[in-house]
Amino acid sequence: MGGPPLLQPLRPPVSLDASAPSVQPPSVWRAQAALTAGILLACLLGVYSRPLGSMAAFWPANAILLGLLLRHPELARHPGSWLCALLAYIAADLLTGATPFMALTLNLANLTGVLAGWLLLARVRNQVLGFQNQRSVMTVFLGCLLAATVCTLAGAWPSAVAFHMPLWQSALLWLSGEFYNYVLILPVFLAAPSGWPWTWPLTKQQRSWNDALPLLALVLSELSQLIGGHGAMAFSIPAMVWCAMSYGVFPITVLSLLVCLWKTGLLAFSAFDFVPAHLDDVLSYRTGLAMLSLAPLAVASAYTLRMQALQKLHHAVHHDYLTGVLARRALMERGQKLLSRLEEDGQSVAVLMLDIDHFKQVNDRYGHAQGDVVLQTFARLASEALRPDDLLGRLGGEEFAILLPRTQREQALAVGQRICERLRDHRFPLEDGAPFQVTLSIGLHAVVSIGAQDSIEQLLSKADAALYMAKRSGRNQVRQYGPALAPSSM
């Protein structure tokens, strides 16, 4: 699952003057400007979350930057993007009164951690984006841990100097904070649909109040934390798992972020501050909450992959492997259900039996591989001529059937003639010769009003009788079932 590139391929314009500087496309400047503004705001948010004399309680900038660079690799491969991010980091610290030493050293450490995470996750970008792989959650976990560790190694010492704390305390606070922020924020960017937020499709259409029950259970479980106690953090786990199975990967990443921020707020205002004096509580809280957010994500990812596997299996069972249209059994089952619905409403139906003319000669003269191409092309051309509610299936070999609900004889005749013309006019190219053409014979049977005596087998049998007459009458035509099996002009 990955979004479309934000930028066009970064190729400098050709200039006849070798000394003329290359000019970046305007889209690059706009993207980098947006990146700079976003990171600046994220850094300011982190700066203002710092307890007095300590590091930030919440620092989203690094995870946001890594998420944006993974979603838009063209932006990540441009050195100017990294420079813009560094300037945004430094500007946020300088604007809030930090010393130049603190602004430069701490933010170089931030950028070093982001680079380490990007070098790892960019190699498996297609696997982690959208969490469409069984190892996606573990891969993201390792990427977050690597980014947090590298950032800690680079920033623990300057942080200890800047905030006047022992090096080991600085390292533990930095590592736990970075890991916590990455695990909560990065999955949101990786799982987000492509495009702008207001164009994102819903993963599940809400059709009843039952669909809101998992979310309601989550809200109630979070409110129950007001009871307090050491186990309050785990109250929401069953509801989060329920949400993960109900809403999918991206919604659960957003819910996990909101829930963890809510828990952070409760603890910050009621239990302890994020300062070295409460180091044990801070480490336990951050690590536990980060791990807690991974569990629903793993459930949502595994459940989504399972549903996708079941859909693929269902498609393989009910569709022809070569042409992609309905298999014979699926066509008969769905066709009979369709007739039952049409009978209740007194609607009409038309049935077409289609057979590719002289198909055995195509296989004998051009090979079975070329015969497969003919079948696949016919299925595509026929599908393009049908409505979404129409049923197209392969009965076997070169024989197909189409059910047209709520269709009169004249309309069905026009559909059959259109499919015949499209196939006849199509040229099948050959590597060592002139292209060839194939034709199609069709039998048609239409019923004005479905009755209890009409079954899918009977309708197909009558359409097959019309097809037989079309074959005997010279092929490349549509024949209607009736007393005289009337011919239809092409």
Disulfide bonds with the S-S distance in Angstrom:
none
